[in-house]
């Protein structure tokens, strides 16, 4: 029996431009499913839970990140368990879902893609989730978009340092 009052899923998309970075270089950083803590702001922990790193079915535990919405227990640390659903290195895209956590997300699925452009590349992060208690779609859009911008800046900086050392 379907829920009569069930709201449609929230959907959103964030994009970040990385100037002077090749899509293949950014993909090498992004495809490391267990390395998200190197790039995502305030994320302090990203650990393997099960499966083989980078293979569909792999689960990571992510913790320590800040969200625009505080939970009822202000002393608790935000955490999620995320499962890699699919990955295609040729198309530079992967999808994952949140399978557990304390941030209130149910039915969360994201697809992250790297796309070449004439000045470098873009990272595109599409997401959908059931409406979450205490959140607005605007909160989620801000969280993803601001996090992605910091990720892009950190990746750009790391690749510039790498290129500078290669040029010496």
Secondary structure per residue as TSV (DSSP state, phi and psi in degrees):
chain	resnum	aa	ss	phi	psi
A	1	X	-	360.0	126.2
A	2	X	-	-75.4	148.5
A	3	X	-	-75.3	118.4
A	4	X	T	-65.3	-40.1
A	5	X	T	-92.0	12.1
A	6	X	-	-67.1	129.9
A	7	X	-	-80.5	151.5
A	8	X	-	-65.9	156.3
A	9	X	-	-65.1	147.7
A	10	X	E	-77.5	141.6
A	11	X	E	-132.9	144.7
A	12	X	E	-157.1	171.6
A	13	X	E	-150.7	136.3
A	14	X	E	-123.9	148.8
A	15	X	E	-134.3	145.5
A	16	X	E	-133.6	137.4
A	17	X	E	-98.7	136.4
A	18	X	E	-118.5	106.9
A	19	X	E	-76.3	135.4
A	20	X	T	71.8	10.2
A	21	X	-	-110.2	131.5
A	22	X	-	-75.5	143.1
A	23	X	H	-55.1	-40.2
A	24	X	H	-63.8	-35.6
A	25	X	H	-67.0	-45.0
A	26	X	H	-66.7	-39.9
A	27	X	H	-58.9	-40.7
A	28	X	H	-58.3	-36.1
A	29	X	H	-75.5	-41.2
A	30	X	H	-76.2	-32.1
A	31	X	T	-70.6	-13.1
A	32	X	-	-74.0	89.9
A	33	X	G	-60.2	-27.9
A	34	X	G	-94.7	8.0
A	35	X	G	-110.0	17.2
A	36	X	G	-59.6	-31.2
A	37	X	G	-66.0	-16.4
A	38	X	G	-72.0	-23.2
A	39	X	T	-121.0	-37.5
A	40	X	S	-79.7	131.1
A	41	X	T	-62.6	138.7
A	42	X	T	65.3	-0.7
A	43	X	-	-76.8	117.3
A	44	X	-	-100.3	-19.3
A	45	X	E	-137.4	132.9
A	46	X	E	-145.5	102.7
A	47	X	E	-122.9	148.7
A	48	X	E	-70.4	141.3
A	49	X	E	-111.1	-47.9
A	50	X	E	-158.1	163.0
A	51	X	S	84.4	-176.9
A	52	X	-	-100.4	128.8
A	53	X	T	-51.8	130.9
A	54	X	T	80.6	-0.2
A	55	X	S	-107.0	141.5
A	56	X	T	-51.1	137.3
A	57	X	T	100.7	-17.2
A	58	X	-	-61.7	136.6
A	59	X	E	-119.7	133.6
A	60	X	E	-116.4	150.8
A	61	X	E	-106.8	120.1
A	62	X	E	-116.5	133.0
A	63	X	E	-147.9	160.9
A	64	X	-	94.3	-5.1
A	65	X	-	-76.7	153.3
A	66	X	-	-100.4	142.5
A	67	X	-	-121.2	162.5
A	68	X	S	-73.5	-4.3
A	69	X	S	-120.1	125.8
A	70	X	-	-90.6	138.3
A	71	X	-	-73.8	176.5
A	72	X	S	-69.6	-28.5
A	73	X	-	-99.1	96.9
A	74	X	T	-64.9	-20.9
A	75	X	T	-86.9	-5.8
A	76	X	S	-83.7	153.4
A	77	X	-	-91.6	136.7
A	78	X	-	-69.5	139.1
A	79	X	E	-153.1	154.2
A	80	X	E	-145.8	155.5
A	81	X	E	-109.4	129.4
A	82	X	E	-124.2	133.9
A	83	X	E	-110.4	128.1
A	84	X	E	-73.1	118.2
A	85	X	E	-89.0	-42.9
A	86	X	E	-157.5	155.5
A	87	X	E	-150.2	134.8
A	88	X	E	-132.5	96.7
A	89	X	T	-60.5	-32.0
A	90	X	T	-66.5	-37.9
A	91	X	T	-94.3	-2.4
A	92	X	T	52.8	57.6
A	93	X	E	-146.0	144.2
A	94	X	E	-143.9	157.3
A	95	X	E	-127.2	145.6
A	96	X	E	-145.1	161.9
A	97	X	E	-127.9	155.1
A	98	X	E	-90.3	121.3
A	99	X	E	-103.5	-13.7
A	100	X	E	-164.8	162.1
A	101	X	E	157.6	178.3
A	102	X	S	-119.4	18.8
A	103	X	S	-99.5	1.4
A	104	X	-	88.2	14.0
A	105	X	-	-91.4	129.6
A	106	X	-	-124.8	139.0
A	107	X	S	68.1	26.3
A	108	X	-	-79.8	127.1
A	109	X	E	-136.7	133.5
A	110	X	E	-123.9	148.0
A	111	X	E	-125.1	124.1
A	112	X	E	-116.6	130.1
A	113	X	E	-136.1	145.3
A	114	X	E	-109.8	129.4
A	115	X	E	-125.8	133.1
A	116	X	E	-72.3	147.7
A	117	X	E	-141.8	176.4
A	118	X	T	-68.6	-19.7
A	119	X	T	-108.1	1.3
A	120	X	E	155.9	-114.5
A	121	X	E	-157.2	169.6
A	122	X	E	-123.2	147.5
A	123	X	E	-107.5	126.6
A	124	X	E	-113.6	129.1
A	125	X	E	-125.1	103.0
A	126	X	E	-98.4	146.8
A	127	X	E	-150.5	153.8
A	128	X	E	-144.2	148.2
A	129	X	E	-159.5	151.5
A	130	X	-	-67.4	145.0
A	131	X	-	-50.0	133.2
A	132	X	-	-107.6	134.9
A	133	X	T	-60.2	130.8
A	134	X	T	86.9	-10.1
A	135	X	-	-107.8	157.5
A	136	X	-	-117.6	163.0
A	137	X	H	-60.3	-34.5
A	138	X	H	-61.9	-39.3
A	139	X	H	-60.2	-46.5
A	140	X	H	-66.1	-44.1
A	141	X	H	-57.2	-44.7
A	142	X	H	-63.9	-45.0
A	143	X	H	-59.8	-49.0
A	144	X	H	-68.2	-49.1
A	145	X	H	-63.7	-44.1
A	146	X	H	-69.2	-39.5
A	147	X	H	-62.6	-41.7
A	148	X	H	-66.0	-38.5
A	149	X	H	-62.7	-41.6
A	150	X	H	-66.2	-42.4
A	151	X	H	-56.2	-47.2
A	152	X	H	-62.0	-43.1
A	153	X	H	-62.7	-42.2
A	154	X	H	-67.1	-39.6
A	155	X	H	-67.5	-42.9
A	156	X	H	-57.5	-47.5
A	157	X	H	-63.3	-44.1
A	158	X	H	-62.7	-40.9
A	159	X	H	-70.7	-32.6
A	160	X	H	-66.4	-41.9
A	161	X	H	-63.9	-44.1
A	162	X	H	-59.2	-46.7
A	163	X	H	-64.0	-39.3
A	164	X	H	-63.2	-39.6
A	165	X	H	-70.9	-31.5
A	166	X	H	-72.0	-30.4
A	167	X	H	-75.9	-15.4
A	168	X	-	-78.6	360.0
